[in-house]
Amino acid sequence: MSYSSDDKARFKTYLEVFLRSENDDLSDTEKIPALKKKLNSKWIQLFINVAIIILFAFMYLNGYTTFGDIFYYIIFGVFAINIALIFWQRKQITDLIEFLEYRIERGHSDDL
């Protein structure tokens, strides 16, 4: 697989977003474990979001609070969007890891 200059620019942006200041100090081989750590933290975020949805659903279905229905619709909507964004970030990190592994495999050492 070859990557276009647009792909490289996109991956450079991903590196800046996900690794922030660590990006400049790390080589490609050191960036992969850091990104995998970020990937694992996304699972934790996903679990927390699902747990919150389950908690609010339980409260809503059993009538334990006095909040109106619209409150629950908004909460469920916000957390559903949040879960979708977490999956999107996971995909970006996975694509970035694949790109870095490709660069290492091909022996490219030029900076992004």
All heavy atoms as an XYZ file, in Angstrom:
946
protein
N       0.844     -1.164      0.000
C       0.000      0.000      0.000
C       0.893      1.233      0.000
O       1.864      1.313      0.715
C      -0.903     -0.017      1.233
C      -1.666      1.258      1.423
S      -2.646      1.236      2.922
C      -4.250      1.390      2.200
N       0.555      2.186     -0.802
C       1.296      3.444     -0.787
C       0.376      4.553     -0.288
O      -0.841      4.508     -0.466
C       1.827      3.767     -2.181
O       0.750      3.988     -3.058
N       0.987      5.528      0.324
C       0.232      6.625      0.905
C       0.501      7.903      0.123
O       1.642      8.197     -0.224
C       0.630      6.820      2.375
C       0.214      5.673      3.257
C       1.100      4.650      3.562
C      -1.064      5.606      3.776
C       0.722      3.599      4.377
C      -1.454      4.562      4.589
C      -0.560      3.566      4.887
O      -0.939      2.523      5.692
N      -0.550      8.650     -0.122
C      -0.420      9.911     -0.846
C       0.071     11.007      0.101
O       0.141     10.822      1.314
C      -1.768     10.308     -1.455
O      -2.677     10.648     -0.428
N       0.372     12.158     -0.469
C       0.815     13.275      0.362
C      -0.325     13.762      1.257
O      -0.087     14.251      2.361
C       1.347     14.409     -0.512
O       0.338     14.859     -1.391
N      -1.569     13.620      0.780
C      -2.719     13.980      1.619
C      -2.816     13.061      2.828
O      -3.132     13.508      3.938
C      -4.021     13.915      0.819
C      -4.132     15.007     -0.223
O      -3.429     16.035     -0.078
O      -4.913     14.832     -1.179
N      -2.564     11.762      2.607
C      -2.578     10.816      3.719
C      -1.490     11.160      4.731
O      -1.719     11.134      5.937
C      -2.364      9.388      3.219
C      -3.545      8.843      2.455
O      -4.673      9.330      2.678
O      -3.346      7.934      1.618
N      -0.298     11.481      4.232
C       0.806     11.828      5.136
C       0.479     13.078      5.942
O       0.779     13.145      7.133
C       2.095     12.008      4.350
C       2.623     10.705      3.792
C       3.879     10.911      2.993
C       4.332      9.586      2.377
N       5.519      9.745      1.560
N      -0.151     14.052      5.316
C      -0.544     15.268      6.037
C      -1.600     14.945      7.098
O      -1.562     15.481      8.215
C      -1.073     16.308      5.057
N      -2.512     14.061      6.748
C      -3.553     13.651      7.698
C      -2.936     12.925      8.893
O      -3.276     13.190     10.050
C      -4.563     12.746      6.986
C      -5.691     12.239      7.852
C      -6.748     11.520      7.034
N      -6.221     10.533      6.130
C      -6.205      9.202      6.359
N      -6.741      8.733      7.461
N      -5.699      8.373      5.481
N      -1.971     12.035      8.621
C      -1.327     11.301      9.705
C      -0.457     12.225     10.558
O      -0.323     12.022     11.769
C      -0.515     10.127      9.165
C      -1.378      9.020      8.630
C      -1.168      8.509      7.359
C      -2.409      8.497      9.383
C      -1.970      7.492      6.860
C      -3.212      7.480      8.892
C      -2.988      6.979      7.631
N       0.131     13.229      9.943
C       0.897     14.212     10.711
C      -0.030     14.937     11.688
O       0.321     15.157     12.848
C       1.571     15.212      9.782
C       2.402     16.221     10.499
C       3.097     17.160      9.544
C       3.922     18.158     10.325
N       4.625     19.092      9.474
N      -1.214     15.286     11.231
C      -2.197     15.930     12.101
C      -2.614     14.997     13.223
O      -2.722     15.410     14.383
C      -3.429     16.365     11.286
O      -3.019     17.217     10.232
C      -4.438     17.077     12.158
N      -2.841     13.726     12.895
C      -3.194     12.737     13.920
C      -2.102     12.658     14.990
O      -2.394     12.588     16.183
C      -3.399     11.354     13.326
C      -4.626     11.163     12.478
C      -4.814      9.976     11.778
C      -5.605     12.132     12.354
C      -5.934      9.763     10.994
C      -6.723     11.936     11.570
C      -6.884     10.753     10.892
O      -7.991     10.550     10.110
N      -0.840     12.639     14.552
C       0.263     12.580     15.510
C       0.252     13.794     16.430
O       0.461     13.667     17.636
C       1.599     12.500     14.777
C       2.009     11.128     14.267
C       3.242     11.235     13.401
C       2.254     10.182     15.421
N       0.016     14.948     15.859
C      -0.012     16.166     16.670
C      -1.169     16.142     17.665
O      -1.040     16.634     18.785
C      -0.104     17.396     15.776
C       1.154     17.633     14.962
C       0.996     18.707     13.901
O      -0.107     19.292     13.786
O       1.964     18.949     13.174
N      -2.284     15.578     17.252
C      -3.455     15.539     18.133
C      -3.280     14.502     19.240
O      -3.506     14.803     20.413
C      -4.736     15.240     17.323
C      -5.907     14.916     18.240
C      -5.076     16.404     16.407
N      -2.862     13.312     18.882
C      -2.845     12.223     19.859
C      -1.591     12.183     20.717
O      -1.639     11.745     21.858
C      -3.047     10.877     19.170
C      -4.428     10.715     18.597
C      -4.620     10.571     17.239
C      -5.539     10.728     19.414
C      -5.884     10.439     16.702
C      -6.806     10.600     18.895
C      -6.982     10.452     17.535
N      -0.448     12.629     20.185
C       0.786     12.572     20.976
C       1.236     13.930     21.479
O       2.154     14.021     22.284
C       1.904     11.912     20.165
C       1.707     10.435     19.860
C       2.890      9.884     19.107
C       1.491      9.642     21.130
N       0.668     14.980     20.994
C       0.955     16.354     21.410
C       2.455     16.618     21.459
O       3.140     16.502     20.470
C       0.269     16.664     22.724
C      -1.227     16.670     22.606
C      -1.886     17.023     23.925
N      -3.333     16.992     23.825
C      -4.076     15.936     24.077
N      -3.518     14.820     24.472
N      -5.384     16.003     23.954
N       2.984     16.963     22.616
C       4.395     17.345     22.718
C       5.336     16.148     22.616
O       6.511     16.311     22.308
C       4.636     18.088     24.028
O       4.330     17.238     25.116
N       4.836     14.954     22.865
C       5.672     13.753     22.765
C       6.090     13.474     21.325
O       7.063     12.787     21.073
C       4.919     12.533     23.290
C       4.470     12.629     24.718
C       3.558     11.475     25.084
O       3.579     10.436     24.412
O       2.814     11.631     26.063
N       5.328     14.006     20.373
C       5.517     13.715     18.965
C       6.932     14.028     18.495
O       7.541     13.249     17.762
C       4.496     14.499     18.136
C       4.582     14.203     16.663
O       4.994     13.118     16.271
N       4.202     15.154     15.862
N       7.501     15.141     18.909
C       8.813     15.560     18.427
C       9.948     14.750     19.036
O      10.995     14.585     18.412
C       9.034     17.050     18.724
C       8.023     17.926     18.004
O       7.532     17.521     16.933
O       7.728     19.016     18.534
N       9.759     14.259     20.236
C      10.832     13.574     20.952
C      10.944     12.091     20.621
O      11.957     11.476     20.916
C      10.627     13.718     22.467
C      10.624     15.177     22.907
O      11.206     16.007     22.185
O      10.029     15.469     23.950
N       9.927     11.506     20.029
C       9.901     10.061     19.825
C      10.169      9.680     18.380
O       9.761     10.378     17.453
C       8.533      9.500     20.238
C       8.086      9.730     21.679
C       6.668      9.228     21.870
C       9.020      9.038     22.635
N      10.833      8.539     18.213
C      10.993      7.987     16.868
C       9.727      7.208     16.513
O       8.852      7.003     17.367
C      12.208      7.056     16.827
O      11.970      5.912     17.620
N       9.649      6.761     15.267
C       8.458      6.020     14.842
C       8.245      4.760     15.681
O       7.122      4.423     16.033
C       8.551      5.650     13.362
C       8.305      6.839     12.449
O       7.890      7.899     12.962
O       8.527      6.704     11.237
N       9.328      4.053     16.008
C       9.185      2.826     16.793
C       8.744      3.120     18.220
O       8.084      2.285     18.839
C      10.511      2.031     16.824
O      11.560      2.887     17.283
C      10.856      1.492     15.450
N       9.089      4.296     18.750
C       8.668      4.659     20.104
C       7.252      5.218     20.120
O       6.592      5.209     21.164
C       9.627      5.690     20.693
C      11.025      5.143     20.924
C      12.023      6.234     21.247
O      11.825      7.381     20.790
O      13.001      5.935     21.943
N       6.781      5.712     18.977
C       5.439      6.279     18.907
C       4.362      5.193     18.954
O       3.280      5.425     19.482
C       5.270      7.095     17.620
C       6.048      8.386     17.621
C       5.926      9.107     16.300
C       6.837     10.330     16.282
N       6.849     10.984     14.981
N       4.685      4.024     18.432
C       3.688      2.952     18.378
C       3.225      2.517     19.770
O       2.014      2.448     20.016
C       4.206      1.766     17.527
C       4.299      2.212     16.058
C       3.303      0.552     17.667
C       4.909      1.202     15.133
N       4.132      2.243     20.733
C       3.636      1.891     22.075
C       2.844      3.024     22.733
O       1.869      2.771     23.445
C       4.909      1.585     22.868
C       5.930      1.270     21.853
C       5.577      2.050     20.634
N       3.254      4.270     22.488
C       2.510      5.401     23.053
C       1.104      5.461     22.472
O       0.136      5.739     23.184
C       3.264      6.702     22.782
N       0.992      5.179     21.174
C      -0.328      5.183     20.534
C      -1.173      4.004     21.003
O      -2.391      4.140     21.175
C      -0.186      5.168     19.016
C       0.302      6.478     18.406
C       0.681      6.268     16.948
C      -0.752      7.555     18.537
N      -0.545      2.859     21.223
C      -1.288      1.698     21.729
C      -1.806      1.963     23.136
O      -2.897      1.508     23.498
C      -0.415      0.447     21.691
C      -0.216     -0.057     20.281
C       0.560     -1.344     20.225
C       0.674     -1.809     18.776
N       1.407     -3.060     18.659
N      -1.042      2.728     23.917
C      -1.510      3.113     25.242
C      -2.741      4.013     25.120
O      -3.701      3.858     25.877
C      -0.382      3.833     25.981
C      -0.675      4.155     27.406
C       0.535      4.777     28.073
C       0.226      5.158     29.496
N       1.359      5.814     30.147
N      -2.719      4.937     24.162
C      -3.881      5.800     23.912
C      -5.077      4.966     23.464
O      -6.212      5.235     23.842
C      -3.569      6.847     22.838
C      -2.480      7.805     23.192
C      -3.008      8.918     24.019
C      -1.881      9.906     24.281
N      -2.276     10.984     25.135
N      -4.797      3.950     22.643
C      -5.853      3.078     22.151
C      -6.522      2.332     23.305
O      -7.748      2.208     23.350
C      -5.269      2.099     21.132
C      -6.197      1.357     20.217
C      -6.986      2.318     19.356
C      -5.398      0.415     19.324
N      -5.722      1.875     24.247
C      -6.273      1.187     25.420
C      -7.100      2.133     26.285
O      -8.114      1.728     26.867
C      -5.167      0.553     26.244
C      -4.558     -0.649     25.560
O      -5.198     -1.267     24.704
N      -3.337     -0.971     25.905
N      -6.670      3.384     26.377
C      -7.438      4.333     27.181
C      -8.798      4.619     26.546
O      -9.759      4.954     27.254
C      -6.666      5.628     27.386
O      -6.636      6.402     26.214
N      -8.891      4.473     25.233
C     -10.188      4.661     24.561
C     -11.166      3.574     24.982
O     -12.367      3.815     25.079
C     -10.036      4.675     23.038
C      -9.238      5.847     22.513
C      -9.914      7.151     22.838
C      -9.029      8.322     22.489
N      -9.536      9.571     23.020
N     -10.675      2.347     25.239
C     -11.545      1.278     25.732
C     -12.107      1.642     27.101
O     -13.280      1.392     27.390
C     -10.793     -0.050     25.815
C     -10.661     -0.747     24.515
C      -9.506     -1.002     23.846
C     -11.712     -1.276     23.701
N      -9.786     -1.661     22.672
C     -11.125     -1.841     22.560
C     -13.091     -1.325     23.828
C     -11.873     -2.445     21.557
C     -13.834     -1.924     22.828
C     -13.220     -2.481     21.713
N     -11.273      2.239     27.946
C     -11.725      2.646     29.276
C     -12.784      3.729     29.152
O     -13.824      3.685     29.829
C     -10.528      3.114     30.130
C      -9.591      1.926     30.397
C     -10.994      3.740     31.438
C      -8.256      2.306     30.988
N     -12.548      4.712     28.270
C     -13.527      5.767     28.053
C     -14.842      5.191     27.541
O     -15.928      5.611     27.970
C     -13.004      6.793     27.052
C     -11.868      7.631     27.575
C     -11.301      8.551     26.504
O     -11.786      8.606     25.380
N     -10.258      9.272     26.865
N     -14.748      4.232     26.641
C     -15.945      3.599     26.101
C     -16.719      2.874     27.202
O     -17.948      3.003     27.304
C     -15.568      2.627     24.984
C     -16.709      1.926     24.286
C     -17.540      2.937     23.492
C     -16.183      0.857     23.356
N     -16.017      2.146     28.044
C     -16.657      1.430     29.149
C     -17.372      2.401     30.084
O     -18.507      2.148     30.506
C     -15.615      0.602     29.922
C     -16.162     -0.024     31.158
C     -16.986     -1.132     31.092
C     -15.878      0.508     32.416
C     -17.515     -1.709     32.237
C     -16.391     -0.052     33.564
C     -17.210     -1.168     33.474
N     -16.713      3.505     30.421
C     -17.319      4.494     31.316
C     -18.589      5.070     30.699
O     -19.615      5.217     31.371
C     -16.303      5.594     31.667
C     -15.217      5.019     32.572
C     -16.987      6.787     32.333
C     -14.035      5.942     32.801
N     -18.545      5.393     29.401
C     -19.717      5.950     28.733
C     -20.873      4.959     28.703
O     -22.023      5.328     28.946
C     -19.360      6.392     27.310
C     -18.721      7.749     27.285
O     -19.406      8.752     27.193
N     -17.403      7.796     27.378
N     -20.585      3.712     28.421
C     -21.633      2.689     28.394
C     -22.202      2.490     29.796
O     -23.425      2.356     29.966
C     -21.089      1.368     27.801
C     -22.062      0.231     28.010
C     -20.777      1.543     26.320
N     -21.336      2.503     30.814
C     -21.809      2.345     32.194
C     -22.733      3.495     32.585
O     -23.757      3.283     33.248
C     -20.616      2.264     33.145
N     -22.398      4.700     32.163
C     -23.252      5.854     32.480
C     -24.600      5.732     31.784
O     -25.648      6.013     32.383
C     -22.533      7.169     32.118
C     -21.372      7.402     33.090
C     -23.495      8.348     32.143
C     -20.461      8.536     32.701
N     -24.586      5.299     30.540
C     -25.852      5.113     29.820
C     -26.708      4.061     30.508
O     -27.917      4.236     30.683
C     -25.601      4.750     28.339
C     -25.141      5.978     27.579
C     -26.857      4.175     27.697
C     -24.826      5.726     26.125
N     -26.089      2.966     30.924
C     -26.836      1.909     31.614
C     -27.406      2.432     32.933
O     -28.567      2.160     33.275
C     -25.944      0.666     31.839
C     -25.660     -0.005     30.495
C     -26.579     -0.300     32.822
C     -24.622     -1.105     30.562
N     -26.622      3.213     33.668
C     -27.094      3.777     34.926
C     -28.297      4.694     34.701
O     -29.319      4.566     35.384
C     -25.967      4.548     35.619
C     -26.368      5.274     36.902
C     -26.659      4.276     38.008
C     -25.272      6.234     37.314
N     -28.187      5.601     33.737
C     -29.306      6.504     33.465
C     -30.521      5.753     32.915
O     -31.660      6.102     33.225
C     -28.892      7.631     32.514
C     -28.242      8.788     33.210
C     -26.897      9.043     33.048
C     -28.983      9.618     34.030
C     -26.297     10.114     33.679
C     -28.393     10.699     34.679
C     -27.038     10.950     34.504
N     -30.286      4.735     32.113
C     -31.405      3.941     31.601
C     -32.117      3.227     32.743
O     -33.348      3.179     32.784
C     -30.907      2.934     30.570
N     -31.347      2.681     33.667
C     -31.933      2.021     34.834
C     -32.758      3.005     35.656
O     -33.882      2.705     36.066
C     -30.817      1.400     35.685
C     -31.310      0.732     36.925
C     -31.916     -0.516     36.854
C     -31.174      1.346     38.159
C     -32.376     -1.137     38.002
C     -31.635      0.733     39.306
C     -32.231     -0.508     39.228
N     -32.191      4.195     35.893
C     -32.907      5.216     36.660
C     -34.180      5.647     35.936
O     -35.221      5.844     36.565
C     -31.997      6.420     36.901
C     -30.859      6.145     37.874
S     -29.615      7.446     37.952
C     -30.585      8.872     38.346
N     -34.095      5.791     34.621
C     -35.252      6.227     33.837
C     -36.366      5.172     33.846
O     -37.531      5.479     34.077
C     -34.817      6.521     32.408
C     -35.945      6.866     31.481
C     -36.574      8.102     31.559
C     -36.396      5.955     30.526
C     -37.618      8.429     30.709
C     -37.439      6.273     29.672
C     -38.043      7.511     29.760
O     -39.077      7.828     28.922
N     -35.976      3.940     33.609
C     -36.972      2.874     33.516
C     -37.637      2.566     34.853
O     -38.805      2.148     34.894
C     -36.332      1.610     32.942
C     -35.856      1.724     31.487
C     -35.101      0.475     31.076
C     -37.044      1.979     30.563
N     -36.925      2.782     35.951
C     -37.489      2.495     37.269
C     -38.046      3.732     37.966
O     -38.567      3.618     39.074
C     -36.444      1.823     38.153
C     -36.140      0.426     37.668
O     -37.049     -0.347     37.375
N     -34.866      0.106     37.549
N     -37.923      4.884     37.331
C     -38.495      6.104     37.884
C     -37.857      6.565     39.180
O     -38.551      7.095     40.056
N     -36.543      6.390     39.330
C     -35.862      6.771     40.566
C     -35.588      8.266     40.687
O     -35.166      8.716     41.737
C     -34.538      6.021     40.708
C     -34.719      4.565     41.054
C     -33.919      3.595     40.485
C     -35.680      4.158     41.969
C     -34.073      2.270     40.811
C     -35.854      2.833     42.291
C     -35.037      1.885     41.706
O     -35.200      0.581     42.029
N     -35.760      9.023     39.632
C     -35.498     10.457     39.704
C     -36.713     11.232     39.232
O     -37.641     10.675     38.660
C     -34.293     10.846     38.827
O     -34.600     10.570     37.473
C     -33.039     10.106     39.236
N     -36.655     12.532     39.440
C     -37.767     13.381     39.037
C     -37.459     14.172     37.776
O     -38.165     15.113     37.446
C     -38.105     14.371     40.173
O     -36.948     15.147     40.466
C     -38.570     13.623     41.406
N     -36.393     13.797     37.098
C     -36.060     14.480     35.850
C     -37.124     14.188     34.799
O     -37.699     13.101     34.769
C     -34.701     14.035     35.304
C     -33.548     14.365     36.204
C     -32.674     13.380     36.618
C     -33.315     15.666     36.623
C     -31.606     13.671     37.436
C     -32.246     15.969     37.447
C     -31.385     14.970     37.857
N     -37.321     15.142     33.905
C     -38.264     14.939     32.818
C     -37.690     14.050     31.732
O     -36.482     13.791     31.678
N     -38.559     13.576     30.867
C     -38.134     12.701     29.775
C     -37.116     13.380     28.870
O     -36.182     12.734     28.394
C     -39.335     12.259     28.947
C     -40.216     11.271     29.685
O     -39.800     10.776     30.747
O     -41.334     11.003     29.193
N     -37.291     14.668     28.628
C     -36.390     15.373     27.716
C     -34.959     15.351     28.228
O     -34.018     15.272     27.450
C     -36.876     16.823     27.450
C     -36.107     17.473     26.300
C     -36.739     17.672     28.691
C     -36.468     16.930     24.974
N     -34.776     15.398     29.553
C     -33.439     15.318     30.142
C     -32.758     14.013     29.748
O     -31.594     14.002     29.352
C     -33.531     15.439     31.670
C     -32.225     15.162     32.372
C     -31.245     16.134     32.420
C     -31.997     13.936     32.977
C     -30.035     15.875     33.066
C     -30.801     13.670     33.612
C     -29.817     14.649     33.662
N     -33.484     12.910     29.853
C     -32.905     11.612     29.518
C     -32.614     11.497     28.030
O     -31.603     10.921     27.627
C     -33.829     10.474     29.984
C     -33.821     10.329     31.480
C     -34.892     10.777     32.248
C     -32.746      9.756     32.129
C     -34.886     10.651     33.617
C     -32.728      9.635     33.503
C     -33.795     10.082     34.241
O     -33.774      9.961     35.598
N     -33.476     12.043     27.193
C     -33.222     12.021     25.754
C     -31.947     12.783     25.420
O     -31.138     12.334     24.604
C     -34.400     12.602     24.968
C     -35.683     11.823     25.111
C     -36.903     12.483     25.143
C     -35.687     10.442     25.231
C     -38.092     11.783     25.273
C     -36.860      9.733     25.367
C     -38.065     10.412     25.387
O     -39.224      9.708     25.519
N     -31.768     13.912     26.075
C     -30.556     14.700     25.839
C     -29.326     13.954     26.334
O     -28.308     13.878     25.624
C     -30.681     16.090     26.500
C     -31.745     16.920     25.780
C     -29.343     16.812     26.505
C     -32.106     18.208     26.490
N     -29.405     13.396     27.530
C     -28.272     12.640     28.093
C     -27.920     11.456     27.204
O     -26.753     11.226     26.887
C     -28.576     12.162     29.534
C     -28.604     13.344     30.481
C     -27.585     11.123     30.019
C     -27.265     14.015     30.686
N     -28.922     10.691     26.781
C     -28.659      9.543     25.919
C     -28.059      9.992     24.590
O     -27.150      9.356     24.054
C     -29.925      8.723     25.684
C     -30.423      8.028     26.926
C     -31.783      7.940     27.169
C     -29.559      7.476     27.848
C     -32.261      7.312     28.310
C     -30.021      6.849     28.988
C     -31.378      6.763     29.223
N     -28.544     11.081     24.043
C     -28.010     11.612     22.788
C     -26.565     12.044     22.920
O     -25.732     11.724     22.070
N     -26.255     12.754     23.993
C     -24.879     13.220     24.214
C     -23.932     12.038     24.361
O     -22.849     12.005     23.754
C     -24.815     14.143     25.449
C     -23.378     14.375     25.892
C     -25.501     15.471     25.158
N     -24.321     11.056     25.152
C     -23.435      9.911     25.345
C     -23.360      9.036     24.098
O     -22.318      8.424     23.832
C     -23.842      9.107     26.581
C     -23.349      9.733     27.849
C     -24.197     10.503     28.626
C     -22.040      9.592     28.252
C     -23.761     11.102     29.791
C     -21.580     10.188     29.412
C     -22.445     10.955     30.178
N     -24.405      8.956     23.313
C     -24.335      8.212     22.043
C     -23.364      8.892     21.080
O     -22.564      8.221     20.419
C     -25.725      8.107     21.424
N     -23.426     10.204     21.018
C     -22.467     10.943     20.182
C     -21.049     10.743     20.697
O     -20.109     10.536     19.913
C     -22.842     12.438     20.128
C     -24.132     12.627     19.339
C     -21.708     13.264     19.520
C     -24.714     14.016     19.428
N     -20.885     10.784     22.007
C     -19.568     10.584     22.606
C     -19.012      9.198     22.268
O     -17.828      9.045     21.950
C     -19.654     10.782     24.119
C     -18.306     11.032     24.742
O     -17.348     11.391     24.076
N     -18.237     10.845     26.040
N     -19.842      8.183     22.328
C     -19.403      6.827     21.980
C     -19.000      6.756     20.512
O     -17.983      6.144     20.160
C     -20.501      5.804     22.322
C     -20.594      5.649     23.843
C     -20.242      4.456     21.664
C     -21.761      4.817     24.325
N     -19.762      7.392     19.641
C     -19.413      7.412     18.213
C     -18.068      8.101     18.005
O     -17.235      7.631     17.205
C     -20.504      8.110     17.411
N     -17.821      9.190     18.711
C     -16.537      9.890     18.583
C     -15.377      9.058     19.111
O     -14.275      9.090     18.555
C     -16.607     11.238     19.306
C     -17.498     12.292     18.667
C     -17.601     13.522     19.554
C     -16.987     12.661     17.290
N     -15.614      8.292     20.165
C     -14.566      7.414     20.689
C     -14.212      6.351     19.646
O     -13.028      6.069     19.408
C     -14.995      6.775     22.023
C     -15.015      7.845     23.124
C     -14.070      5.626     22.408
C     -15.646      7.378     24.420
N     -15.221      5.756     19.008
C     -14.933      4.775     17.955
C     -14.184      5.414     16.796
O     -13.282      4.804     16.208
C     -16.224      4.120     17.455
C     -16.657      2.959     18.291
C     -17.801      3.033     19.061
C     -15.914      1.785     18.326
C     -18.210      1.971     19.838
C     -16.304      0.705     19.097
C     -17.458      0.807     19.861
N     -14.538      6.644     16.459
C     -13.856      7.352     15.373
C     -12.391      7.607     15.736
O     -11.493      7.410     14.909
C     -14.595      8.649     15.090
C     -14.087      9.438     13.929
C     -13.648      8.963     12.719
C     -13.962     10.851     13.848
N     -13.281      9.988     11.908
C     -13.462     11.164     12.576
C     -14.251     11.882     14.729
C     -13.221     12.463     12.176
C     -14.023     13.172     14.318
C     -13.512     13.448     13.059
N     -12.126      8.017     16.966
C     -10.756      8.231     17.413
C      -9.972      6.922     17.436
O      -8.787      6.895     17.083
C     -10.734      8.871     18.800
C     -11.173     10.296     18.807
C     -11.252     10.873     20.204
O     -11.194     10.150     21.216
N     -11.392     12.188     20.285
N     -10.628      5.850     17.827
C      -9.960      4.539     17.813
C      -9.544      4.170     16.397
O      -8.461      3.662     16.179
C     -10.877      3.455     18.394
C     -10.986      3.475     19.890
C     -11.725      2.277     20.435
N     -11.439      1.020     19.796
C     -10.317      0.298     19.938
N      -9.379      0.728     20.724
N     -10.146     -0.842     19.311
N     -10.416      4.447     15.432
C     -10.084      4.155     14.035
C      -8.902      5.006     13.578
O      -8.002      4.513     12.893
C     -11.286      4.390     13.137
C     -10.992      4.072     11.675
C     -12.187      4.217     10.811
C     -11.951      3.952      9.352
N     -10.621      3.805      8.861
N      -8.878      6.272     13.959
C      -7.766      7.142     13.587
C      -6.455      6.639     14.176
O      -5.433      6.601     13.484
C      -8.028      8.579     14.062
C      -9.108      9.286     13.300
C      -9.413     10.657     13.880
O      -9.122     10.936     15.045
N     -10.009     11.504     13.063
N      -6.473      6.262     15.430
C      -5.260      5.759     16.075
C      -4.811      4.460     15.423
O      -3.621      4.250     15.176
C      -5.477      5.578     17.593
C      -5.694      6.941     18.251
C      -4.297      4.862     18.231
C      -6.121      6.864     19.702
N      -5.741      3.573     15.122
C      -5.402      2.315     14.462
C      -4.791      2.568     13.084
O      -3.780      1.946     12.731
C      -6.661      1.429     14.333
O      -7.224      1.230     15.635
C      -6.324      0.085     13.715
N      -5.370      3.473     12.315
C      -4.812      3.823     11.006
C      -3.416      4.413     11.147
O      -2.519      4.110     10.348
C      -5.715      4.814     10.267
C      -7.030      4.223      9.817
O      -7.155      2.966      9.825
O      -7.939      4.994      9.461
N      -3.220      5.240     12.154
C      -1.917      5.850     12.382
C      -0.878      4.801     12.757
O       0.259      4.839     12.275
C      -2.026      6.917     13.472
C      -0.773      7.696     13.813
C      -0.184      8.372     12.578
C      -1.072      8.720     14.891
N      -1.249      3.843     13.582
C      -0.325      2.762     13.946
C       0.052      1.958     12.711
O       1.227      1.637     12.505
C      -0.939      1.872     15.045
C      -1.003      2.623     16.369
C      -0.146      0.573     15.204
C      -1.782      1.912     17.457
N      -0.925      1.648     11.866
C      -0.645      0.911     10.631
C       0.298      1.708      9.728
O       1.210      1.141      9.118
C      -1.935      0.603      9.888
C      -2.792     -0.434     10.564
C      -4.142     -0.609      9.884
O      -4.388      0.022      8.824
O      -4.960     -1.378     10.414
N       0.095      3.005      9.648
C       0.960      3.854      8.828
C       2.392      3.858      9.368
O       3.349      3.730      8.605
C       0.408      5.284      8.779
C       1.314      6.255      8.091
C       1.496      6.210      6.720
C       1.987      7.226      8.824
C       2.334      7.112      6.080
C       2.822      8.123      8.190
C       3.000      8.075      6.822
N       2.546      3.992     10.682
C       3.886      3.985     11.270
C       4.568      2.628     11.092
O       5.768      2.566     10.817
C       3.814      4.368     12.749
C       3.440      5.825     13.042
C       3.253      6.028     14.538
C       4.470      6.781     12.479
N       3.800      1.547     11.228
C       4.378      0.220     10.989
C       4.802      0.067      9.540
O       5.842     -0.537      9.246
C       3.371     -0.866     11.381
C       3.194     -0.984     12.880
C       2.085     -1.927     13.282
O       1.233     -2.285     12.421
O       2.038     -2.307     14.469
N       4.029      0.612      8.621
C       4.386      0.605      7.202
C       5.682      1.377      6.981
O       6.571      0.920      6.261
C       3.242      1.228      6.381
C       3.581      1.478      4.937
C       3.518      0.461      3.999
C       3.964      2.746      4.507
C       3.826      0.699      2.674
C       4.280      2.993      3.190
C       4.208      1.965      2.274
O       4.526      2.199      0.959
N       5.810      2.557      7.605
C       7.023      3.364      7.456
C       8.244      2.632      8.003
O       9.315      2.657      7.412
C       6.863      4.699      8.175
C       6.022      5.697      7.438
C       5.767      6.945      8.256
N       6.904      7.455      8.972
C       7.671      8.463      8.565
N       7.391      9.069      7.449
N       8.689      8.869      9.289
N       8.069      1.971      9.142
C       9.185      1.232      9.737
C       9.569      0.064      8.844
O      10.755     -0.193      8.599
C       8.810      0.755     11.154
C       8.684      1.958     12.090
C       9.825     -0.248     11.683
C       8.064      1.628     13.425
N       8.565     -0.645      8.349
C       8.808     -1.800      7.476
C       9.543     -1.391      6.199
O      10.431     -2.094      5.737
C       7.477     -2.451      7.137
C       7.583     -3.653      6.227
C       6.203     -4.190      5.868
O       5.419     -4.449      6.796
O       5.935     -4.329      4.664
N       9.158     -0.263      5.628
C       9.765      0.220      4.387
C      11.077      0.969      4.610
O      11.779      1.270      3.665
C       8.805      1.156      3.642
C       7.523      0.507      3.235
C       7.739     -0.404      2.064
N       6.459     -0.931      1.611
C       6.287     -2.167      1.256
N       7.285     -3.024      1.266
N       5.108     -2.581      0.865
N      11.378      1.271      5.874
C      12.627      1.953      6.170
C      12.592      3.451      5.926
O      13.640      4.065      5.757
N      11.418      4.029      5.887
C      11.313      5.485      5.706
C      11.630      6.164      7.033
O      11.051      5.845      8.062
C       9.908      5.887      5.276
C       9.513      5.339      3.948
N      10.091      5.759      2.777
C       8.608      4.394      3.602
C       9.548      5.099      1.765
N       8.645      4.254      2.238
N      12.532      7.104      6.975
C      12.878      7.802      8.210
C      12.641      9.293      8.106
O      12.995     10.035      8.997
C      14.335      7.540      8.552
O      15.164      8.041      7.516
N      12.048      9.732      6.993
C      11.785     11.156      6.863
C      10.702     11.577      7.852
O       9.801     10.832      8.155
C      11.372     11.533      5.433
C      10.202     10.710      4.935
O       9.950      9.633      5.490
O       9.535     11.164      3.984
N      10.857     12.768      8.367
C       9.917     13.255      9.373
C       8.582     13.571      8.733
O       8.491     13.966      7.590
C      10.455     14.505     10.068
C      11.642     14.179     10.940
O      11.682     13.046     11.456
O      12.515     15.052     11.107
N       7.549     13.418      9.539
C       6.209     13.803      9.098
C       5.989     15.262      9.342
O       6.217     15.841     10.282
C       5.148     12.991      9.837
C       4.936     11.583      9.322
C       3.916     10.863     10.183
C       4.474     11.581      7.899
